[in-house]
Amino acid sequence: MGLDDRDALATLRDAFDPAAGSGELIHRFYTRWFAVDTGVRDLFPPDMERQRTVFARAMTWLLGELVAQRADEPVAFLAQLGRDHRKYGVTQRHYDSMQDALLTTLRSHLIERWDDRLADAAQQAVTLIVGIMRGAADAEKGPPFVDGTVVEHVRATRDVSVVRLQLDEPLHFHAGQYVTVQVPQWPRRWRYLSPSIPADRDGAIEFHVRSVAGGMVSTAIVGETAPGDRWRVSNPHGAMHVDRSGADVLMVAGSTGLAPLRSIIMNLARWGQNPRVHLFFGARYPCDLYDLQTLWQVASTNPWLAVTPVSEYSTNPPWAADYPRVDPPRGLHVRQTGRLPEVVTRYGSWSDRQILICGGPAMVETTKAALIARGADPRRIQHDPLSG
């Protein structure tokens, strides 16, 4: 029955599910793969913990979609994954060894339940997954990444840096999309970042980066980046956007979640008429609202844009004195105090808006839930994937 055997596919899905204790299976798969194809190990970071977690979650979701007989999203996801993996140096040979290692590991892990039905489902599912990735990667003819040089690093707050680069070649992306970057401090560790300005034909690009506790790459970027550093930037992902012919827009940005929304706003500013856009920009302290001057400059010449600053606390901590003041300029809405989801929903249900939410996963989930509870249509809410 193969891909039509939902029970067999469910068994495979459960084997990969981290909630069901898939750690041993995932560890054995990578160990086997690295043993039979010794060159593969160099494509991954030294610490494999996050990679194993991401792989387990992805396989669980993909097999769950196959169980539900849904194909559109898995095919699009796998095709993008295949195109994106070119930046690691993945070749057709690596796909062959991955497929063999995965099937062998599944068979040995599920040996007590292994039968012809399970073998057939596993063979077809793995062949499909690897085949889509392989085909998409082979069909993509452009370069998988662009290199660039850091030309400016501004420490905007204690935790946030604005990093500007000049790319060797222009990178084509839509405002609101995100990329992965590799920095010299951490080779082979790619981190998702959103450009904060629209694509530039001369290759200029800007990122806003917040140092996250325990985040090795973000901490290195904020603390160590210097002009002259060479970064590698991958091809873009994501589809967050504003329909200019559609309804008015609500944007909710937490900290550096501002970056993709800022890029969209700057792109909209190319036109004289747009849907009305109300942006809520939130942070913990008033001093963390690092980009109010830019937002004010855009809003002052574009009457369709309104900006409401929001901070959880009404006063700044002592260390704020070490960084530039970020008081809202005259012309912006008065800064509100409170948690971002509560402040946003205080203004109404926003049920008639296009809604874009950007920030940390917890903030996005909480804000989305609060808006839906107030009557917003979940089908009109856009945000990037909450985990990579």
C-alpha positions, 0 to 999 in steps of 0.5 A: 500500500505504501503511501496509502497505508496510513497506519504504517505511516503513523508508525513511522511518524511516531518513531520520529516524534520527539515527544515520544522519545525519538532521540535514540533513533535520530542519534543512530541515523546521524551516526550511521550516515557519518560513518558510511559517508565521511564527508557529510560530517563536515557539512554540519556544526560541531554541536549536533543537538539543535540539528537533531531536534530540527530534523526530528520535528520536520520528519514528524510533521512531514509524515503527519501530513502524509498520514492526513493525505495532504501534499501541497505544503510538504512538497513546497517545504521539501522543495525549498529545503532542497534549494536551501541545502545547496548552501551547505555544499550538499551534492547528489551523492549526499542524498543517496547516502542519506536515503540509505542511512535513514532506511537502514536505521528505521529498519533496525530501530523498528525491527520488532514491528518491521514487516512488508507493509512498514518496509513499503511505506518507509521506502516510498516515504523516504524516496519521496522526501529525498526525491523532492529535495534532490529534484528542487536542488538540481533544478535551481541554477543560481548561486545558493548564497551571496557573500558580503562585507560588514560596513557598519555596526551600530550598537543600538541598545544593550541587546540590539545591533544594527548591522549593514553590509555591502554584498558582492552581488545584489540579493533579490528578495521580497520585502518581508522575506527572511534569509539565513546568514553565516558569520565568521565567528561560527562557521556552519551555523546558519541563523535566520535574519530578516532584512530591515530594508527592501532589496537594493540593486547595488547590494546594500542590506541591513539586519537588526540582531538581538542578542538572545541568552544562550544564543551563540550566533546572536551573541557573537554578532552583537558583541563581536561584529566589526567592519570588514567581517565577511558574512554569507547570506542565503537565498530568501524564504517566506511569503509575508506581505501586504496586499496593496489592493486589500484591507487596511493593515495591522502590524505587531512587532516585538523587538527586532521583529520590527525588521521585516515589517520595517522593510515592508513599510519602506517598500510601501512608501514607494507608492503614494496611496496604500492601505492604512497601516497601524504598527505597534512596536513593542519592547521591554523597556522604553530604551529598547524601542531602538528605531523610533526615529526612522519610523517617525521619518517614514510616518511624517511623510506617509499619512497612511502609516500610524505608529504606536510604541509600547513598552512593558515597563514605564521607566528605563533601567540604569544601563539605558544611560549608556545608549542613545535616547529613544523617546518617541518624537513628536508626531508619533502616538503616545507610548503605551505601557503594558504587554504587547498583546494586551495593548493591541487588543485594547484598541479593538478586534482588528477583525477587518485587517490584514494582520502581520505579527513578527517577534519571538515565538512566545510573543507571536503565539500569544498575540495571535491567540489574543487577536483570535479571541477578540474576533480576528480571522486566523486566515488573515494573520501572517507570521513567519515559522515559529521554529526552524 
